[in-house]
Amino acid sequence: MSAPFVGFGLGLRSTYFDAVISEQPDVDWFEIISENYFVAGGKPWYYLDQIKERYPIAMHGVSLSIGRTDELNVNYLTQLKKTIDRVQPMWISDHLCFSSLGDFNSHDLLPLPYTHEALSHLATRLNQVQDFLERPLVLENVSSYLSYTQSHMTEWDFLAELHHATGCQFLLDINNVYVSARNHGFDPMEYLLAIPEQAVAQIHLAGHSDFGTHIIDTHDQPVCDAVWDLFTRYANMRAPVNTMIERDDNFAPFSEWLSELDKVRQIAPLSWKKND
């Protein structure tokens, strides 16, 4: 089932809590980091309870580690489900990656090898998670810096195969596609257009750090011109997709953050604005 198109949003961060409540900005929806609300109360819920009265909320996780090869963390899934029940988000997402094994957590979003074995494993895990949560899970592509010698298909073919096998949808992070394309030397538009249109539920736009020989997905810079251009080309070939600006550090003044969102609206085709 496709996520409904609700317009253009922002990643909600504590830096901007007061401004969102006092200014009530022209934002269609906000995305929260799921794990920030794995608590019974306190500051996160004090603000979110007020914000979600006015704005639709999506939930985005960073610690599911759906690609791990040992047992899924049932305690984590229980906390996630409790948070979902309280927030009642439009949809929930996490990353197509692994980040932990047993008690070890790398605190990095590590890509999987793109093999049929990994595809089968991921499809099984996805069904297990969705059955536990009693909701569909949207998966985000991660950025990468090294490749596996075991991989025998491209990342975009892997995602397309996963969609065909499970019907799952993706959170397409265009910055992450650009980062990986620069690091590995592939055409980012080939990647984007290979993902079935009906499989894309959401788009992230973010910034990165460019070191010349390689770039790192830091999410602490404004969206760069190359990523804006990639989004423009992609958007003009696709039906409306929920799109948001994500920033995780080096936070800009609130007015600058809103200006980036205004740029998304300006770039998006007219067909994307009928419900905005």
Accessible surface in RSA format (square Angstrom, percent):
REM  Atomic radii and reference values for relative SASA: ProtOr
REM  Chains: A
REM  Algorithm: Lee & Richards
REM  Probe-radius: 1.40
REM  Slices: 20
REM RES _ NUM      All-atoms   Total-Side   Main-Chain    Non-polar    All polar
REM                ABS   REL    ABS   REL    ABS   REL    ABS   REL    ABS   REL
RES MET A   1   218.09 112.9 148.39  98.2  69.70 166.0 124.40 105.8  93.69 124.1
RES SER A   2    70.89  59.9  56.07  74.8  14.82  34.1  32.71  69.6  38.19  53.5
RES ALA A   3    24.00  22.1   3.23   5.0  20.77  47.3   9.30  13.1  14.70  38.9
RES PRO A   4    80.54  58.7  69.36  63.2  11.18  40.6  80.54  66.5   0.00   0.0
RES PHE A   5    38.36  19.2  18.09  11.2  20.27  52.8  18.59  11.3  19.78  56.6
RES VAL A   6    41.61  27.4  29.54  26.7  12.07  29.1  34.35  29.8   7.26  19.7
RES GLY A   7     0.00   0.0   0.00   N/A   0.00   0.0   0.00   0.0   0.00   0.0
RES PHE A   8     0.00   0.0   0.00   0.0   0.00   0.0   0.00   0.0   0.00   0.0
RES GLY A   9     0.00   0.0   0.00   N/A   0.00   0.0   0.00   0.0   0.00   0.0
RES LEU A  10     0.00   0.0   0.00   0.0   0.00   0.0   0.00   0.0   0.00   0.0
RES GLY A  11     0.05   0.1   0.00   N/A   0.05   0.1   0.00   0.0   0.05   0.1
RES LEU A  12     3.78   2.1   0.00   0.0   3.78   9.5   0.00   0.0   3.78  10.2
RES ARG A  13    20.44   8.6  17.60   9.0   2.84   6.8  18.74  25.6   1.70   1.0
RES SER A  14    66.86  56.5  53.93  72.0  12.93  29.8  20.14  42.9  46.72  65.5
RES THR A  15    81.32  57.8  47.48  48.1  33.85  80.7  43.88  58.9  37.44  56.6
RES TYR A  16     6.00   2.8   5.93   3.4   0.06   0.2   6.00   4.5   0.00   0.0
RES PHE A  17     8.47   4.2   8.47   5.2   0.00   0.0   8.47   5.1   0.00   0.0
RES ASP A  18    94.57  66.2  91.73  91.3   2.84   6.7  35.32  83.1  59.25  59.1
RES ALA A  19    20.68  19.0  15.09  23.3   5.59  12.7  18.78  26.4   1.91   5.0
RES VAL A  20     0.78   0.5   0.37   0.3   0.40   1.0   0.37   0.3   0.40   1.1
RES ILE A  21    51.90  29.5  41.52  30.9  10.38  25.0  46.14  33.2   5.77  15.6
RES SER A  22    90.30  76.3  51.91  69.3  38.39  88.4  50.77 108.1  39.53  55.4
RES GLU A  23   103.89  59.6  77.10  58.3  26.79  63.8  34.52  66.8  69.38  56.6
RES GLN A  24    92.55  51.8  80.33  58.7  12.22  29.1  12.41  26.4  80.14  60.8
RES PRO A  25    11.48   8.4   0.85   0.8  10.63  38.6   9.50   7.8   1.97  12.3
RES ASP A  26   113.91  79.8  96.17  95.7  17.74  41.9  44.63 105.0  69.28  69.1
RES VAL A  27     8.66   5.7   0.00   0.0   8.66  20.9   0.08   0.1   8.59  23.3
RES ASP A  28    31.18  21.8  19.72  19.6  11.46  27.1   7.32  17.2  23.86  23.8
RES TRP A  29     0.00   0.0   0.00   0.0   0.00   0.0   0.00   0.0   0.00   0.0
RES PHE A  30     0.00   0.0   0.00   0.0   0.00   0.0   0.00   0.0   0.00   0.0
RES GLU A  31     0.40   0.2   0.40   0.3   0.00   0.0   0.01   0.0   0.39   0.3
RES ILE A  32     0.05   0.0   0.05   0.0   0.00   0.0   0.05   0.0   0.00   0.0
RES ILE A  33    21.47  12.2  20.87  15.6   0.60   1.4  20.87  15.0   0.60   1.6
RES SER A  34     1.43   1.2   1.43   1.9   0.00   0.0   0.00   0.0   1.43   2.0
RES GLU A  35    38.77  22.3  25.09  19.0  13.68  32.6  25.28  48.9  13.49  11.0
RES ASN A  36    79.29  54.7  67.53  65.3  11.76  28.3  16.45  39.6  62.83  60.7
RES TYR A  37     6.84   3.2   4.90   2.8   1.94   5.1   0.81   0.6   6.03   7.4
RES PHE A  38    38.86  19.4  16.67  10.3  22.19  57.7  23.33  14.1  15.53  44.5
RES VAL A  39    80.21  52.8  63.14  57.2  17.07  41.1  73.08  63.5   7.13  19.3
RES ALA A  40    97.12  89.3  69.80 107.7  27.32  62.2  78.12 110.0  19.01  50.3
RES GLY A  41    31.30  38.6   0.00   N/A  31.30  38.6  23.39  64.2   7.90  17.7
RES GLY A  42    56.19  69.3   0.00   N/A  56.19  69.3  39.54 108.5  16.65  37.3
RES LYS A  43   121.09  59.1 109.82  67.4  11.27  26.8  64.58  58.1  56.50  60.2
RES PRO A  44    37.88  27.6  37.88  34.5   0.00   0.0  37.88  31.3   0.00   0.0
RES TRP A  45     5.50   2.2   5.50   2.7   0.00   0.0   5.50   2.9   0.00   0.0
RES TYR A  46   138.97  64.9 128.18  72.9  10.79  28.1  93.58  70.3  45.39  56.0
RES TYR A  47    29.78  13.9  29.78  16.9   0.00   0.0   5.80   4.4  23.98  29.6
RES LEU A  48     0.00   0.0   0.00   0.0   0.00   0.0   0.00   0.0   0.00   0.0
RES ASP A  49    53.14  37.2  51.06  50.8   2.08   4.9  24.91  58.6  28.23  28.2
RES GLN A  50    68.02  38.0  58.87  43.0   9.15  21.8  33.65  71.6  34.37  26.1
RES ILE A  51     3.56   2.0   0.57   0.4   2.99   7.2   3.56   2.6   0.00   0.0
RES LYS A  52    67.10  32.7  47.10  28.9  20.00  47.6   7.96   7.2  59.14  63.0
RES GLU A  53   155.14  89.1 113.40  85.8  41.74  99.4  43.77  84.7 111.37  90.9
RES ARG A  54   136.70  57.4 106.37  54.2  30.33  72.2  33.55  45.9 103.14  62.5
RES TYR A  55    13.42   6.3  10.04   5.7   3.37   8.8  11.99   9.0   1.42   1.8
RES PRO A  56    58.57  42.7  46.65  42.5  11.92  43.3  57.90  47.8   0.66   4.1
RES ILE A  57     6.99   4.0   3.05   2.3   3.94   9.5   3.05   2.2   3.94  10.7
RES ALA A  58     0.32   0.3   0.32   0.5   0.00   0.0   0.32   0.4   0.00   0.0
RES MET A  59     0.40   0.2   0.00   0.0   0.40   1.0   0.00   0.0   0.40   0.5
RES HIS A  60     1.18   0.6   1.18   0.8   0.00   0.0   0.49   0.5   0.69   0.8
RES GLY A  61     1.54   1.9   0.00   N/A   1.54   1.9   1.54   4.2   0.00   0.0
RES VAL A  62    57.00  37.5  48.92  44.3   8.07  19.5  48.95  42.5   8.04  21.8
RES SER A  63    42.06  35.5  28.95  38.6  13.10  30.2  11.62  24.8  30.44  42.6
RES LEU A  64     4.23   2.4   1.95   1.4   2.28   5.7   1.95   1.4   2.28   6.1
RES SER A  65     1.29   1.1   0.02   0.0   1.27   2.9   0.02   0.0   1.27   1.8
RES ILE A  66     0.00   0.0   0.00   0.0   0.00   0.0   0.00   0.0   0.00   0.0
RES GLY A  67     3.19   3.9   0.00   N/A   3.19   3.9   0.00   0.0   3.19   7.2
RES ARG A  68    18.84   7.9  16.26   8.3   2.58   6.1   2.58   3.5  16.25   9.9
RES THR A  69   108.89  77.4  84.16  85.3  24.73  58.9  64.78  87.0  44.11  66.7
RES ASP A  70    42.85  30.0  33.34  33.2   9.51  22.5  36.74  86.5   6.11   6.1
RES GLU A  71   141.95  81.5 137.88 104.3   4.07   9.7  61.17 118.3  80.77  65.9
RES LEU A  72    22.14  12.3  12.94   9.3   9.19  23.1  12.94   9.1   9.19  24.7
RES ASN A  73    68.33  47.1  59.01  57.0   9.32  22.4  15.03  36.2  53.30  51.5
RES VAL A  74    91.85  60.4  88.02  79.7   3.83   9.2  88.02  76.5   3.83  10.4
RES ASN A  75   102.21  70.5  93.98  90.8   8.23  19.8  32.28  77.7  69.92  67.6
RES TYR A  76    18.42   8.6  18.14  10.3   0.28   0.7  18.34  13.8   0.07   0.1
RES LEU A  77     5.35   3.0   5.35   3.8   0.00   0.0   5.35   3.8   0.00   0.0
RES THR A  78    49.17  35.0  48.45  49.1   0.72   1.7  40.27  54.1   8.90  13.5
RES GLN A  79    64.46  36.0  62.21  45.5   2.25   5.4  17.40  37.0  47.06  35.7
RES LEU A  80     7.82   4.4   7.82   5.6   0.00   0.0   7.82   5.5   0.00   0.0
RES LYS A  81    55.66  27.2  55.66  34.1   0.00   0.0  29.27  26.3  26.39  28.1
RES LYS A  82   142.84  69.7 134.52  82.5   8.32  19.8  82.68  74.4  60.15  64.1
RES THR A  83     5.43   3.9   3.30   3.3   2.13   5.1   2.13   2.9   3.30   5.0
RES ILE A  84     2.17   1.2   2.17   1.6   0.00   0.0   2.17   1.6   0.00   0.0
RES ASP A  85    85.64  60.0  71.97  71.6  13.67  32.3  26.48  62.3  59.16  59.0
RES ARG A  86    99.90  41.9  83.06  42.3  16.84  40.1  47.07  64.3  52.82  32.0
RES VAL A  87     8.45   5.6   0.00   0.0   8.45  20.4   0.00   0.0   8.45  22.9
RES GLN A  88   117.89  65.9  96.70  70.7  21.20  50.5  47.97 102.1  69.92  53.0
RES PRO A  89     6.37   4.6   0.00   0.0   6.37  23.1   0.17   0.1   6.20  38.5
RES MET A  90    52.72  27.3  21.49  14.2  31.23  74.4  29.84  25.4  22.88  30.3
RES TRP A  91    15.98   6.4  12.08   5.8   3.90   9.2  15.74   8.4   0.24   0.4
RES ILE A  92     3.04   1.7   2.93   2.2   0.11   0.3   2.93   2.1   0.11   0.3
RES SER A  93     3.80   3.2   0.39   0.5   3.41   7.9   0.00   0.0   3.80   5.3
RES ASP A  94     3.68   2.6   3.68   3.7   0.00   0.0   1.77   4.2   1.92   1.9
RES HIS A  95    10.09   5.5  10.02   7.0   0.07   0.2   1.53   1.6   8.56  10.0
RES LEU A  96     7.47   4.2   5.07   3.6   2.39   6.0   5.07   3.6   2.39   6.4
RES CYS A  97     1.44   1.1   1.44   1.6   0.00   0.0   0.00   0.0   1.44   1.6
RES PHE A  98    60.20  30.1  60.20  37.3   0.00   0.0  60.20  36.5   0.00   0.0
RES SER A  99     5.15   4.4   4.07   5.4   1.08   2.5   3.57   7.6   1.58   2.2
RES SER A 100    12.47  10.5   9.17  12.2   3.30   7.6   9.45  20.1   3.01   4.2
RES LEU A 101   104.45  58.2  98.80  70.7   5.65  14.2  98.80  69.4   5.65  15.2
RES GLY A 102    45.06  55.6   0.00   N/A  45.06  55.6  32.09  88.1  12.96  29.0
RES ASP A 103   160.12 112.2 120.42 119.9  39.70  93.9  43.78 103.0 116.34 116.0
RES PHE A 104   135.13  67.6 127.20  78.8   7.94  20.7 133.06  80.7   2.07   5.9
RES ASN A 105    58.65  40.4  46.22  44.7  12.44  29.9  15.35  36.9  43.30  41.9
RES SER A 106    30.72  26.0  12.61  16.8  18.11  41.7  16.17  34.4  14.55  20.4
RES HIS A 107   156.25  85.4 122.04  84.8  34.20  87.5  90.21  93.0  66.03  76.8
RES ASP A 108    82.85  58.0  79.31  78.9   3.54   8.4  11.65  27.4  71.19  71.0
RES LEU A 109    64.17  35.7  50.43  36.1  13.74  34.6  50.43  35.4  13.74  37.0
RES LEU A 110    59.83  33.3  59.83  42.8   0.00   0.0  59.83  42.0   0.00   0.0
RES PRO A 111    21.67  15.8  21.24  19.4   0.43   1.6  21.67  17.9   0.00   0.0
RES LEU A 112     8.25   4.6   7.90   5.6   0.35   0.9   7.90   5.5   0.35   0.9
RES PRO A 113    35.67  26.0  35.67  32.5   0.00   0.0  35.67  29.5   0.00   0.0
RES TYR A 114    29.86  13.9  29.86  17.0   0.00   0.0  24.64  18.5   5.22   6.4
RES THR A 115    16.62  11.8  16.62  16.9   0.00   0.0  13.41  18.0   3.21   4.9
RES HIS A 116   112.22  61.3 107.97  75.0   4.25  10.9  77.96  80.3  34.26  39.9
RES GLU A 117   146.80  84.3 134.54 101.8  12.26  29.2  55.82 108.0  90.98  74.3
RES ALA A 118    11.83  10.9   6.12   9.5   5.71  13.0  11.48  16.2   0.35   0.9
RES LEU A 119    16.37   9.1  16.37  11.7   0.00   0.0  16.37  11.5   0.00   0.0
RES SER A 120    70.60  59.7  62.01  82.8   8.59  19.8  34.13  72.7  36.46  51.1
RES HIS A 121    50.25  27.5  43.23  30.0   7.02  18.0  30.02  30.9  20.24  23.5
RES LEU A 122     0.00   0.0   0.00   0.0   0.00   0.0   0.00   0.0   0.00   0.0
RES ALA A 123    17.19  15.8  17.16  26.5   0.03   0.1  17.19  24.2   0.00   0.0
RES THR A 124    71.74  51.0  68.15  69.1   3.60   8.6  46.22  62.1  25.53  38.6
RES ARG A 125    19.31   8.1  19.31   9.8   0.00   0.0   0.23   0.3  19.08  11.6
RES LEU A 126     0.27   0.1   0.27   0.2   0.00   0.0   0.27   0.2   0.00   0.0
RES ASN A 127    75.07  51.8  74.04  71.5   1.03   2.5  19.49  46.9  55.58  53.7
RES GLN A 128    84.35  47.2  74.91  54.7   9.45  22.5  32.53  69.3  51.82  39.3
RES VAL A 129     0.00   0.0   0.00   0.0   0.00   0.0   0.00   0.0   0.00   0.0
RES GLN A 130    40.60  22.7  37.17  27.2   3.43   8.2   9.07  19.3  31.53  23.9
RES ASP A 131   111.83  78.3  92.33  91.9  19.50  46.1  32.19  75.8  79.63  79.4
RES PHE A 132    68.42  34.2  57.13  35.4  11.29  29.4  65.97  40.0   2.45   7.0
RES LEU A 133     4.75   2.6   0.00   0.0   4.75  11.9   0.00   0.0   4.75  12.8
RES GLU A 134   133.19  76.5  99.88  75.6  33.31  79.3  41.98  81.2  91.21  74.5
RES ARG A 135    62.37  26.2  56.13  28.6   6.25  14.9  20.33  27.8  42.05  25.5
RES PRO A 136    97.81  71.3  92.56  84.4   5.26  19.1  94.65  78.1   3.17  19.7
RES LEU A 137     3.79   2.1   1.67   1.2   2.12   5.3   1.81   1.3   1.98   5.3
RES VAL A 138     8.79   5.8   8.79   8.0   0.00   0.0   8.79   7.6   0.00   0.0
RES LEU A 139     0.05   0.0   0.00   0.0   0.05   0.1   0.00   0.0   0.05   0.1
RES GLU A 140     2.83   1.6   2.74   2.1   0.09   0.2   0.09   0.2   2.74   2.2
RES ASN A 141     4.44   3.1   1.88   1.8   2.56   6.2   2.22   5.4   2.21   2.1
RES VAL A 142     6.57   4.3   4.18   3.8   2.39   5.7   4.53   3.9   2.04   5.5
RES SER A 143     9.91   8.4   5.83   7.8   4.08   9.4   0.00   0.0   9.91  13.9
RES SER A 144     9.66   8.2   8.87  11.8   0.79   1.8   3.84   8.2   5.83   8.2
RES TYR A 145    93.05  43.4  73.46  41.8  19.59  51.0  68.85  51.7  24.20  29.8
RES LEU A 146   152.93  85.2 142.15 101.7  10.79  27.1 145.07 101.9   7.87  21.2
RES SER A 147    93.44  79.0  63.80  85.1  29.64  68.3  32.71  69.6  60.73  85.1
RES TYR A 148    74.26  34.7  63.09  35.9  11.17  29.1  55.72  41.9  18.54  22.9
RES THR A 149   139.57  99.3 103.71 105.1  35.86  85.5  90.55 121.6  49.02  74.1
RES GLN A 150   117.99  66.0 101.08  73.9  16.91  40.3  50.72 108.0  67.27  51.0
RES SER A 151    35.09  29.7  13.86  18.5  21.23  48.9  12.77  27.2  22.32  31.3
RES HIS A 152   112.42  61.4  76.29  53.0  36.13  92.4  73.27  75.5  39.15  45.6
RES MET A 153    32.71  16.9  14.23   9.4  18.49  44.0  23.93  20.3   8.78  11.6
RES THR A 154    51.93  36.9  43.80  44.4   8.14  19.4  51.30  68.9   0.63   1.0
RES GLU A 155    17.10   9.8  13.60  10.3   3.50   8.3   5.49  10.6  11.60   9.5
RES TRP A 156    23.17   9.3  23.17  11.2   0.00   0.0  17.07   9.1   6.10   9.9
RES ASP A 157    64.58  45.2  63.50  63.2   1.08   2.6  12.58  29.6  52.00  51.9
RES PHE A 158     0.00   0.0   0.00   0.0   0.00   0.0   0.00   0.0   0.00   0.0
RES LEU A 159     2.53   1.4   2.53   1.8   0.00   0.0   2.53   1.8   0.00   0.0
RES ALA A 160    14.08  12.9  14.08  21.7   0.00   0.0  14.08  19.8   0.00   0.0
RES GLU A 161    79.47  45.6  78.91  59.7   0.57   1.3   7.77  15.0  71.70  58.5
RES LEU A 162     0.00   0.0   0.00   0.0   0.00   0.0   0.00   0.0   0.00   0.0
RES HIS A 163    18.32  10.0  16.69  11.6   1.62   4.2   8.93   9.2   9.39  10.9
RES HIS A 164   127.31  69.6  92.54  64.3  34.77  89.0  63.37  65.3  63.94  74.4
RES ALA A 165    72.78  66.9  29.48  45.5  43.30  98.5  40.60  57.2  32.19  85.3
RES THR A 166    41.76  29.7   3.29   3.3  38.47  91.7  12.84  17.3  28.91  43.7
RES GLY A 167    45.56  56.2   0.00   N/A  45.56  56.2  27.53  75.6  18.02  40.4
RES CYS A 168     8.81   6.7   0.30   0.3   8.51  20.0   8.81  22.3   0.00   0.0
RES GLN A 169    19.35  10.8  16.66  12.2   2.69   6.4   9.53  20.3   9.83   7.5
RES PHE A 170     1.72   0.9   1.72   1.1   0.00   0.0   1.72   1.0   0.00   0.0
RES LEU A 171     0.01   0.0   0.00   0.0   0.01   0.0   0.00   0.0   0.01   0.0
RES LEU A 172     0.34   0.2   0.33   0.2   0.01   0.0   0.34   0.2   0.00   0.0
RES ASP A 173     0.00   0.0   0.00   0.0   0.00   0.0   0.00   0.0   0.00   0.0
RES ILE A 174     0.00   0.0   0.00   0.0   0.00   0.0   0.00   0.0   0.00   0.0
RES ASN A 175     0.00   0.0   0.00   0.0   0.00   0.0   0.00   0.0   0.00   0.0
RES ASN A 176     3.92   2.7   3.67   3.6   0.25   0.6   0.02   0.0   3.90   3.8
RES VAL A 177     0.98   0.6   0.00   0.0   0.98   2.4   0.98   0.9   0.00   0.0
RES TYR A 178    31.52  14.7  31.52  17.9   0.00   0.0  16.81  12.6  14.71  18.1
RES VAL A 179     0.00   0.0   0.00   0.0   0.00   0.0   0.00   0.0   0.00   0.0
RES SER A 180     1.53   1.3   1.53   2.0   0.00   0.0   1.18   2.5   0.35   0.5
RES ALA A 181     5.07   4.7   2.56   4.0   2.51   5.7   2.87   4.0   2.20   5.8
RES ARG A 182    94.70  39.8  68.19  34.8  26.51  63.1  38.51  52.6  56.19  34.1
RES ASN A 183    34.49  23.8   3.57   3.5  30.92  74.4   5.76  13.9  28.73  27.8
RES HIS A 184    69.23  37.8  33.70  23.4  35.53  90.9  28.15  29.0  41.08  47.8
RES GLY A 185    70.52  87.0   0.00   N/A  70.52  87.0  34.93  95.9  35.59  79.7
RES PHE A 186    45.80  22.9  29.37  18.2  16.43  42.8  37.45  22.7   8.35  23.9
RES ASP A 187    76.76  53.8  66.91  66.6   9.85  23.3  29.67  69.8  47.10  47.0
RES PRO A 188    26.42  19.3  26.42  24.1   0.00   0.0  26.42  21.8   0.00   0.0
RES MET A 189     9.94   5.1   9.94   6.6   0.00   0.0   9.94   8.4   0.00   0.0
RES GLU A 190    95.02  54.6  84.57  64.0  10.46  24.9  34.06  65.9  60.97  49.8
RES TYR A 191     0.95   0.4   0.95   0.5   0.00   0.0   0.92   0.7   0.03   0.0
RES LEU A 192     0.00   0.0   0.00   0.0   0.00   0.0   0.00   0.0   0.00   0.0
RES LEU A 193    71.72  39.9  52.89  37.8  18.82  47.3  53.31  37.4  18.40  49.5
RES ALA A 194    36.50  33.6  14.44  22.3  22.06  50.2  25.21  35.5  11.29  29.9
RES ILE A 195     0.00   0.0   0.00   0.0   0.00   0.0   0.00   0.0   0.00   0.0
RES PRO A 196    22.60  16.5  11.06  10.1  11.53  41.9  22.60  18.7   0.00   0.0
RES GLU A 197    74.12  42.6  64.35  48.7   9.76  23.2  26.94  52.1  47.18  38.5
RES GLN A 198   106.02  59.3  92.73  67.8  13.29  31.6  56.36 120.0  49.66  37.7
RES ALA A 199     0.00   0.0   0.00   0.0   0.00   0.0   0.00   0.0   0.00   0.0
RES VAL A 200    11.77   7.7   0.47   0.4  11.30  27.2   0.47   0.4  11.30  30.7
RES ALA A 201     3.83   3.5   0.00   0.0   3.83   8.7   2.39   3.4   1.44   3.8
RES GLN A 202     0.00   0.0   0.00   0.0   0.00   0.0   0.00   0.0   0.00   0.0
RES ILE A 203     0.00   0.0   0.00   0.0   0.00   0.0   0.00   0.0   0.00   0.0
RES HIS A 204     0.00   0.0   0.00   0.0   0.00   0.0   0.00   0.0   0.00   0.0
RES LEU A 205     0.00   0.0   0.00   0.0   0.00   0.0   0.00   0.0   0.00   0.0
RES ALA A 206     0.76   0.7   0.00   0.0   0.76   1.7   0.76   1.1   0.00   0.0
RES GLY A 207     0.45   0.6   0.00   N/A   0.45   0.6   0.01   0.0   0.44   1.0
RES HIS A 208    17.50   9.6   7.46   5.2  10.04  25.7   1.56   1.6  15.94  18.5
RES SER A 209    23.33  19.7  19.36  25.8   3.97   9.1  13.86  29.5   9.47  13.3
RES ASP A 210    82.30  57.7  49.67  49.4  32.63  77.2  25.47  60.0  56.83  56.7
RES PHE A 211   118.81  59.4  91.74  56.8  27.06  70.4  99.88  60.6  18.93  54.2
RES GLY A 212    58.41  72.0   0.00   N/A  58.41  72.0  37.53 103.0  20.88  46.8
RES THR A 213   127.16  90.4  93.10  94.4  34.06  81.2  88.89 119.4  38.27  57.9
RES HIS A 214    80.61  44.1  78.20  54.4   2.41   6.2  57.66  59.4  22.95  26.7
RES ILE A 215     0.00   0.0   0.00   0.0   0.00   0.0   0.00   0.0   0.00   0.0
RES ILE A 216    57.44  32.7  57.44  42.8   0.00   0.0  57.44  41.4   0.00   0.0
RES ASP A 217    36.67  25.7  17.29  17.2  19.38  45.8   0.83   1.9  35.84  35.7
RES THR A 218    45.07  32.1  26.49  26.9  18.58  44.3  32.79  44.0  12.28  18.6
RES HIS A 219    14.31   7.8  14.11   9.8   0.20   0.5   8.68   8.9   5.63   6.6
RES ASP A 220    28.80  20.2  28.80  28.7   0.00   0.0   0.39   0.9  28.41  28.3
RES GLN A 221    65.94  36.9  63.68  46.5   2.26   5.4  13.00  27.7  52.94  40.1
RES PRO A 222    73.93  53.9  69.10  63.0   4.83  17.6  69.20  57.1   4.73  29.4
RES VAL A 223    10.39   6.8   1.05   1.0   9.34  22.5   1.05   0.9   9.34  25.3
RES CYS A 224    41.80  31.6  34.03  38.0   7.78  18.3  37.76  95.7   4.04   4.4
RES ASP A 225   115.95  81.2 107.75 107.2   8.20  19.4  38.37  90.3  77.58  77.4
RES ALA A 226    39.92  36.7  26.29  40.6  13.63  31.0  34.43  48.5   5.49  14.5
RES VAL A 227     0.01   0.0   0.01   0.0   0.00   0.0   0.01   0.0   0.00   0.0
RES TRP A 228    14.16   5.7  14.16   6.9   0.01   0.0   8.88   4.7   5.29   8.6
RES ASP A 229    74.49  52.2  69.23  68.9   5.26  12.4  22.98  54.1  51.51  51.4
RES LEU A 230     4.32   2.4   4.23   3.0   0.08   0.2   4.30   3.0   0.02   0.0
RES PHE A 231     0.00   0.0   0.00   0.0   0.00   0.0   0.00   0.0   0.00   0.0
RES THR A 232    44.40  31.6  44.40  45.0   0.00   0.0  39.14  52.6   5.26   8.0
RES ARG A 233   105.02  44.1  99.64  50.8   5.38  12.8  36.30  49.6  68.73  41.7
RES TYR A 234     0.35   0.2   0.35   0.2   0.00   0.0   0.00   0.0   0.35   0.4
RES ALA A 235     0.44   0.4   0.00   0.0   0.44   1.0   0.00   0.0   0.44   1.2
RES ASN A 236    95.66  66.0  62.87  60.8  32.79  79.0  23.92  57.6  71.74  69.3
RES MET A 237   103.89  53.8  77.96  51.6  25.93  61.7  81.64  69.4  22.25  29.5
RES ARG A 238    42.84  18.0  30.36  15.5  12.48  29.7   4.68   6.4  38.16  23.1
RES ALA A 239    53.97  49.6  43.71  67.4  10.26  23.3  51.24  72.2   2.73   7.2
RES PRO A 240    39.20  28.6  22.32  20.3  16.88  61.3  22.32  18.4  16.88 104.9
RES VAL A 241     9.57   6.3   6.37   5.8   3.20   7.7   9.57   8.3   0.00   0.0
RES ASN A 242     1.99   1.4   1.98   1.9   0.00   0.0   0.00   0.0   1.99   1.9
RES THR A 243     0.00   0.0   0.00   0.0   0.00   0.0   0.00   0.0   0.00   0.0
RES MET A 244     0.00   0.0   0.00   0.0   0.00   0.0   0.00   0.0   0.00   0.0
RES ILE A 245     1.23   0.7   1.23   0.9   0.00   0.0   1.23   0.9   0.00   0.0
RES GLU A 246     9.40   5.4   7.95   6.0   1.45   3.5   0.00   0.0   9.40   7.7
RES ARG A 247    14.82   6.2  14.20   7.2   0.62   1.5   2.33   3.2  12.49   7.6
RES ASP A 248    65.62  46.0  45.81  45.6  19.81  46.8  25.03  58.9  40.59  40.5
RES ASP A 249    86.75  60.8  86.75  86.3   0.00   0.0  13.35  31.4  73.41  73.2
RES ASN A 250    86.29  59.5  71.64  69.2  14.66  35.3  24.42  58.8  61.88  59.8
RES PHE A 251    68.01  34.0  37.71  23.4  30.31  78.9  37.71  22.9  30.31  86.7
RES ALA A 252    14.03  12.9   6.51  10.0   7.52  17.1  11.29  15.9   2.74   7.3
RES PRO A 253    81.81  59.6  69.12  63.0  12.69  46.1  81.46  67.3   0.35   2.2
RES PHE A 254    23.44  11.7  16.93  10.5   6.51  17.0  16.93  10.3   6.51  18.6
RES SER A 255    76.77  64.9  68.72  91.7   8.05  18.6  52.06 110.9  24.71  34.6
RES GLU A 256    94.47  54.2  90.74  68.6   3.72   8.9  34.17  66.1  60.29  49.2
RES TRP A 257     2.35   0.9   1.20   0.6   1.15   2.7   2.35   1.3   0.00   0.0
RES LEU A 258    37.90  21.1  37.42  26.8   0.48   1.2  37.42  26.3   0.48   1.3
RES SER A 259    66.22  56.0  58.98  78.7   7.24  16.7  30.85  65.7  35.37  49.6
RES GLU A 260    24.15  13.9  22.13  16.7   2.03   4.8  20.31  39.3   3.84   3.1
RES LEU A 261     0.85   0.5   0.85   0.6   0.00   0.0   0.85   0.6   0.00   0.0
RES ASP A 262    64.26  45.0  63.50  63.2   0.76   1.8  13.77  32.4  50.49  50.4
RES LYS A 263    77.18  37.7  76.75  47.1   0.43   1.0  44.53  40.1  32.65  34.8
RES VAL A 264     0.00   0.0   0.00   0.0   0.00   0.0   0.00   0.0   0.00   0.0
RES ARG A 265    32.31  13.6  31.45  16.0   0.87   2.1  27.89  38.1   4.43   2.7
RES GLN A 266   134.91  75.4 108.35  79.2  26.56  63.2  46.35  98.7  88.56  67.2
RES ILE A 267    36.66  20.9  20.68  15.4  15.97  38.5  27.24  19.6   9.42  25.6
RES ALA A 268     2.69   2.5   0.00   0.0   2.69   6.1   0.00   0.0   2.69   7.1
RES PRO A 269    25.39  18.5  15.73  14.3   9.67  35.1  25.39  21.0   0.00   0.0
RES LEU A 270   152.74  85.1 142.05 101.6  10.69  26.9 142.44 100.0  10.30  27.7
RES SER A 271    60.39  51.0  50.47  67.4   9.92  22.8  47.72 101.6  12.67  17.7
RES TRP A 272     0.00   0.0   0.00   0.0   0.00   0.0   0.00   0.0   0.00   0.0
RES LYS A 273    65.58  32.0  56.01  34.4   9.57  22.8  29.08  26.2  36.50  38.9
RES LYS A 274   159.47  77.8 118.38  72.6  41.09  97.8  74.75  67.3  84.72  90.2
RES ASN A 275    92.51  63.8  62.13  60.0  30.38  73.2  18.68  44.9  73.84  71.4
RES ASP A 276    72.35  50.7  18.05  18.0  54.30 128.4  21.33  50.2  51.02  50.9
END  Absolute sums over single chains surface
CHAIN  1 A    12126.4       9514.9       2611.5       6631.5       5494.8
END  Absolute sums over all chains
TOTAL         12126.4       9514.9       2611.5       6631.5       5494.8
